[in-house]
């Protein structure tokens, strides 16, 4: 019992001292493997945030011989580093999309320590690089945000309309609508923290949550994926974001674990259809999406 009490005490202290950042970011330094292991061409990209923090990214060019269709900025979730999240983007170069995969500060080979609001400088550095890269010009720019990466993107874009205007479309996958509500859900899954889920979750600042910014993305076509089976960020998060977003937007329920969407070829194909003609896609999906409660195929 004493050890359990110590665990709860440590959790309370970490929430109090770390707040939102302590719960949001779980970086792993280093890179255990590169895209070369997956048979992909790549190059390392060095970026600089506005405060001077050096950041690391991977550039995945489109497969040689395939028509270049556009560029995807990939923002990953809260754990690990780029290598852990290659599964979200490895399939895009073969389809004609070049990809910039960003590691936030403190992740992988990036310097610093992740925190809010500093991490928004990292996203800004990625946009600045894309703005200047010759191979990006004249083709559609798409943002793919998975889990925390999507939530960070929504808040950032709501605050930076000029960056939003550079995007042709955005795809969100397994994104938390509210940091506080997801923290409460996580605390409710253990008998040890269940009685404290409400008071502890109120230690998590919620002002940057995606639910507060997504209405500000009006005019940007959105495709929102969320798994019925997601035990980390429940399906209700995706539904809330869809309902709060302004048209044009579409919602697609999926199956499987948290942000395992693109392990399924059908959902990869659906994203390709969306980014090739976002407005036409949303119009086709619109009637079925009104309640955002459709069953996955």
MIKE-495508 format. One record per residue (C-alpha): residue in three letters; x, y negated, z negated. Coordinates in steps of 0.001 Angstrom, whole numbers, plus 524288, in hexadecimal, padded with zeros to 5 digits. Layout:
BEGIN
REC type    c1    c2    c3
REC  ALA     X     Y     Z
...
This chain:
BEGIN
REC type    c1    c2    c3
REC  UNK 80000 80000 80000
REC  UNK 80B29 7F6AA 7FCD2
REC  UNK 8111B 7F898 80A55
REC  UNK 803EE 7F5E4 810B0
REC  UNK 80282 7E973 808E8
REC  UNK 8100C 7E55E 80D41
REC  UNK 80C27 7E7D3 81B64
REC  UNK 80038 7DF2B 81A17
REC  UNK 8083F 7D4B4 81340
REC  UNK 8125F 7D4D2 81E19
REC  UNK 807B6 7D3DE 82856
REC  UNK 801A8 7C827 8218C
REC  UNK 80EE9 7C181 82056
REC  UNK 81241 7C3ED 82EAD
REC  UNK 8051D 7BEA5 83305
REC  UNK 806A7 7B2C5 82A50
REC  UNK 81488 7AFC8 82EB2
REC  UNK 813AB 7B431 83CCA
REC  UNK 805B2 7B077 83F96
REC  UNK 80186 7B270 84D8C
REC  UNK 80F4B 7B462 852D3
REC  UNK 81222 7BF17 848FC
REC  UNK 806A7 7C701 84DDB
REC  UNK 807A4 7C3B7 85C4B
REC  UNK 815AC 7C693 86009
REC  UNK 81CD3 7D38A 85ED1
REC  UNK 828E3 7D1D3 86774
REC  UNK 83363 7DBF1 869E7
REC  UNK 840E9 7D6FF 86DB9
REC  UNK 84893 7DC9D 8790E
REC  UNK 84394 7E38A 88529
REC  UNK 84376 7F279 884AA
REC  UNK 8425E 7F3D9 8937B
REC  UNK 84075 7EBA8 89FB3
REC  UNK 836F3 7EC77 8AB30
REC  UNK 84177 7F3F3 8B27B
REC  UNK 83D50 8000A 8AAE3
REC  UNK 82FFC 7FEDC 8B153
REC  UNK 83637 7FD7D 8BEB6
REC  UNK 8339A 7EEE3 8BF5E
REC  UNK 83C51 7E41C 8C461
REC  UNK 83DD6 7D936 8BA82
REC  UNK 8467A 7CE3F 8B614
REC  UNK 84883 7C7ED 8A8DB
REC  UNK 843AE 7B9F7 8A7B6
REC  UNK 848B4 7B03F 89D9A
REC  UNK 83F32 7A59F 8996F
REC  UNK 84060 79A4E 88FEC
REC  UNK 83533 795BC 8875B
REC  UNK 833A4 78733 884B1
REC  UNK 83A33 788BD 87760
REC  UNK 8460E 78F45 87DA9
REC  UNK 842A9 79D59 87A3A
REC  UNK 84819 7A6B2 8845E
REC  UNK 83E0E 7B037 88994
REC  UNK 83F23 7BCAB 89174
REC  UNK 83608 7C12A 89C39
REC  UNK 83597 7CB66 8A6E8
REC  UNK 832BB 7C81C 8B4FF
REC  UNK 82CC1 7D364 8BCA3
REC  UNK 82CBD 7D049 8CB40
REC  UNK 8225F 7D5C4 8D42F
REC  UNK 82615 7E2C1 8DA46
REC  UNK 82E08 7E0F0 8E6BE
REC  UNK 825E1 7E28E 8F2F0
REC  UNK 8192B 7DF35 8EBF3
REC  UNK 81237 7D27C 8EF19
REC  UNK 8144E 7C88A 8E43F
REC  UNK 806D5 7C528 8DEEC
REC  UNK 809DD 7BD22 8D2C8
REC  UNK 810A6 7BBDD 8C5B0
REC  UNK 80C3E 7C0DE 8B865
REC  UNK 810BE 7BAE5 8AB8B
REC  UNK 80FBD 7C5E5 8A190
REC  UNK 80E48 7C26E 8931F
REC  UNK 80F0F 7CE6B 88A7B
REC  UNK 8097E 7D200 87D3C
REC  UNK 80EFF 7D038 86FA2
REC  UNK 817A3 7DC23 86DD7
REC  UNK 824B1 7E0B1 87341
REC  UNK 82A71 7D98F 87EEB
REC  UNK 82A10 7D99C 88DC7
REC  UNK 82DA6 7E7EC 88EF0
REC  UNK 8220C 7EC02 886BD
REC  UNK 818BB 7E4AA 88FA0
REC  UNK 81DC1 7E857 89D0B
REC  UNK 811C3 7F0FD 89E9B
REC  UNK 80964 7E4EB 8A038
REC  UNK 810CC 7DFFB 8AC1B
REC  UNK 8192F 7EAB0 8B263
REC  UNK 80EBC 7EDD6 8BC7B
REC  UNK 80D59 7E01B 8C201
REC  UNK 819C0 7DF1A 8CA8F
REC  UNK 8155B 7EABE 8D2C1
REC  UNK 808AE 7E35E 8D562
REC  UNK 80F97 7D727 8DA3C
REC  UNK 80FFC 7CF51 8CD9C
REC  UNK 81C9A 7CA43 8C7BB
REC  UNK 81C90 7C957 8B8EA
REC  UNK 822F5 7C0E0 8AE84
REC  UNK 822B3 7C826 8A181
REC  UNK 825D1 7BF4B 895FA
REC  UNK 82B35 7C302 888B2
REC  UNK 8275A 7B8EF 87E7F
REC  UNK 8316F 7B3A0 8750A
REC  UNK 83666 7BE38 86BEB
REC  UNK 83271 7C932 8752B
REC  UNK 83C2C 7D183 87C91
REC  UNK 84793 7C917 880F4
REC  UNK 840EB 7BC1A 87E2A
REC  UNK 84680 7B3A7 8735E
REC  UNK 83F48 7AE19 867B2
REC  UNK 833E2 7B28E 85F86
REC  UNK 825CE 7B2FA 8645D
REC  UNK 81C0D 7A9CD 85E2D
REC  UNK 810BA 7A0F4 8617D
REC  UNK 81107 7971A 8677F
REC  UNK 81F2A 798ED 86C0E
REC  UNK 81BD6 7A488 874B6
REC  UNK 813D2 79BBF 87DB1
REC  UNK 820BD 79595 881B3
REC  UNK 824A9 7A2FD 886C1
REC  UNK 818AF 7A3DA 88F6D
REC  UNK 81B56 7961D 8943C
REC  UNK 82946 799F5 897BD
REC  UNK 8240E 7A53B 89FEC
REC  UNK 81AC4 79C36 8A732
REC  UNK 825C6 79269 8A974
REC  UNK 82E5A 79D12 8AF55
REC  UNK 82358 7A1B5 8B838
REC  UNK 820C7 793C4 8BC73
REC  UNK 82EC3 792BF 8C1A1
REC  UNK 83114 7A09E 8C6BF
REC  UNK 83164 7A058 8D5C1
REC  UNK 82BDE 7AE1F 8D719
REC  UNK 81F8E 7AA35 8CFA3
REC  UNK 81B88 79E87 8D7C6
REC  UNK 80FEE 79F59 8E0F2
REC  UNK 80A45 7ABCF 8DB2E
REC  UNK 7FFBF 7ADCE 8D0B6
REC  UNK 80429 7AD91 8C279
REC  UNK 7FCF7 7B699 8B922
REC  UNK 7FE51 7B7EF 8AA6F
REC  UNK 7FCCB 7C551 8A433
REC  UNK 7FB9D 7C463 8956A
REC  UNK 7FACD 7D0D3 88D74
REC  UNK 7F67B 7D0BD 87F33
REC  UNK 7FD62 7C5A7 87800
REC  UNK 80348 7C0EC 884D8
REC  UNK 7F5B2 7BE10 889EC
REC  UNK 7F1D1 7B6BD 87D9C
REC  UNK 7FE27 7AE74 87E4B
REC  UNK 7FB81 7ABAE 88CA1
REC  UNK 7ED88 7A733 88A44
REC  UNK 7F18B 79D71 87FDC
REC  UNK 7FD44 798B8 887B7
REC  UNK 7F57E 796AF 8943C
REC  UNK 7EA82 78FBB 88D1F
REC  UNK 7F4C6 78604 8886B
REC  UNK 7FC07 78505 8957D
REC  UNK 7F267 7828C 8A09C
REC  UNK 7FD65 7802A 8AA5F
REC  UNK 8023D 78E12 8A83A
REC  UNK 7F46B 79344 8A934
REC  UNK 7F2D4 78CC2 8B671
REC  UNK 7FEDD 793F6 8BB79
REC  UNK 7F80E 7A110 8B947
REC  UNK 7EF5E 7A7B2 8C329
REC  UNK 7E996 7B0E7 8B8EB
REC  UNK 7EBE0 7B747 8ABAE
REC  UNK 7EA2C 7C529 8A6B6
REC  UNK 7E86B 7C7D8 89828
REC  UNK 7E9F5 7D583 8929D
REC  UNK 7E66F 7D963 884AA
REC  UNK 7E75C 7CB63 87FD0
REC  UNK 7E374 7C7C0 871DA
REC  UNK 7D8F2 7BD56 87189
REC  UNK 7DC5A 7B95A 8639E
REC  UNK 7E91A 7BBC8 85C5C
REC  UNK 7E1DB 7BB58 84F76
REC  UNK 7D780 7C53E 8535D
REC  UNK 7E1B9 7CEC0 858A5
REC  UNK 7E978 7CD62 84BFD
REC  UNK 7DD09 7D056 8446A
REC  UNK 7DABA 7DC4A 84CE6
REC  UNK 7E8A0 7E124 84A88
REC  UNK 7E740 7DF4B 83BDD
REC  UNK 7DA3C 7E685 83BF6
REC  UNK 7E03F 7F2EF 8417A
REC  UNK 7E743 7F673 834BC
REC  UNK 7E080 7F956 827D2
REC  UNK 7EBBF 7F241 8213E
REC  UNK 7E933 7E528 827E2
REC  UNK 7DABA 7E6A4 82AE9
REC  UNK 7D61C 7DF69 81E8B
REC  UNK 7DF29 7D3FF 821DB
REC  UNK 7DC40 7D2ED 83069
REC  UNK 7D48E 7C63F 82F5B
REC  UNK 7DD52 7BE66 82627
REC  UNK 7E9D6 7C30C 82CCA
REC  UNK 7E4D7 7C047 83A7F
REC  UNK 7E1F3 7B242 83691
REC  UNK 7F098 7B06D 834EC
REC  UNK 7F1AE 7B1E4 843BC
REC  UNK 7F01D 7A4D2 84AE6
REC  UNK 7E658 7A642 855E6
REC  UNK 7E6F3 7994A 85D15
REC  UNK 7EF42 79E8D 86858
REC  UNK 7E678 7AA46 86ABE
REC  UNK 7E1F7 7ACC4 8789C
REC  UNK 7D396 7AB35 87533
REC  UNK 7D606 79CBB 872A7
REC  UNK 7DD1A 79A37 87F74
REC  UNK 7D700 7A2CD 889C3
REC  UNK 7CBE1 79979 88D17
REC  UNK 7D663 78F9B 89099
REC  UNK 7DAC3 7980D 89C11
REC  UNK 7CEDF 79478 8A432
REC  UNK 7D175 79656 8B29C
REC  UNK 7DC12 7A0A1 8B0CA
REC  UNK 7D702 7ADF6 8B553
REC  UNK 7D82C 7B7EF 8AA45
REC  UNK 7D7BC 7C6B7 8A9F5
REC  UNK 7D692 7CBE7 89C0B
REC  UNK 7D984 7DA3C 89954
REC  UNK 7D6B0 7E076 88C36
REC  UNK 7D64E 7EEAA 88828
REC  UNK 7CAA0 7F4B5 88177
REC  UNK 7D466 7FD15 879F8
REC  UNK 7DD75 7F215 87587
REC  UNK 7E03B 7F47C 86719
REC  UNK 7E9A6 7E8FC 865D0
REC  UNK 7E181 7DE0A 86BC6
REC  UNK 7D345 7E27A 86C0E
REC  UNK 7CAE7 7E146 87844
REC  UNK 7C308 7D642 87221
REC  UNK 7CEBE 7CD53 87469
REC  UNK 7CE14 7CED6 8831D
REC  UNK 7BF72 7CCCD 88320
REC  UNK 7C0A4 7C067 87B03
REC  UNK 7CAEC 7BAE7 8841B
REC  UNK 7C2BB 7BDE1 89015
REC  UNK 7B6CE 7B76D 88A29
REC  UNK 7BE7E 7AB58 885FF
REC  UNK 7C581 7A9C9 8930D
REC  UNK 7C008 7A136 89DD3
REC  UNK 7BDA8 7A6A3 8AB65
REC  UNK 7C3C9 7ABAF 8B3BB
REC  UNK 7C6B8 7B795 8AB4E
REC  UNK 7C4A9 7C647 8AB36
REC  UNK 7C536 7D098 8A099
REC  UNK 7C927 7DED2 8A1F7
REC  UNK 7C7F4 7E8C9 89716
REC  UNK 7D214 7F3B0 897D2
REC  UNK 7D5E4 7FFDA 89035
REC  UNK 7E263 803A6 88933
REC  UNK 7EB70 7FDC0 87F2E
REC  UNK 7EF15 7EF94 87CFE
REC  UNK 7F451 7E95B 88993
REC  UNK 7F5B1 7F672 8905F
REC  UNK 7ED25 7F128 89B43
REC  UNK 7F6BA 7F238 8A67C
REC  UNK 7F9BD 80075 8A3F6
REC  UNK 7ECE8 80292 8AB38
REC  UNK 7EDC9 800A8 8BA17
REC  UNK 7DFB0 7FBF4 8BADE
REC  UNK 7E278 7F037 8B22E
REC  UNK 7EED8 7ED03 8B9BB
REC  UNK 7E6E5 7ECF3 8C62F
REC  UNK 7DC8A 7E46E 8BFDF
REC  UNK 7E6B8 7DA33 8BC3F
REC  UNK 7EC05 7DA57 8CA21
REC  UNK 7DE5E 7D7EF 8CF6C
REC  UNK 7DC8F 7CCB5 8C5DF
REC  UNK 7E958 7C5AE 8C8A7
REC  UNK 7E7D1 7C72E 8D75D
REC  UNK 7DAF1 7BF8E 8D742
REC  UNK 7D75A 7BB0E 8C960
REC  UNK 7CAFD 7B368 8CC56
REC  UNK 7C53B 7BDC5 8D534
REC  UNK 7C871 7C834 8CB07
REC  UNK 7C1BA 7C0A5 8C016
REC  UNK 7B5B1 7BE80 8C876
REC  UNK 7B4B0 7CD1A 8CAF6
REC  UNK 7B679 7D04B 8BC8E
REC  UNK 7AE16 7C538 8B75D
REC  UNK 7A0CD 7CB9B 8B600
REC  UNK 7A655 7D790 8AF36
REC  UNK 7AE1F 7CF20 8A5D3
REC  UNK 7A356 7C6C3 8A018
REC  UNK 7A32B 7CE04 89324
REC  UNK 7B144 7D2F5 893D8
REC  UNK 7AC4A 7E001 88EF9
REC  UNK 7ADCB 7E88D 89AFC
REC  UNK 7B36B 7F630 89959
REC  UNK 7C0CB 7F965 89EFC
REC  UNK 7C0D5 800F9 8AB88
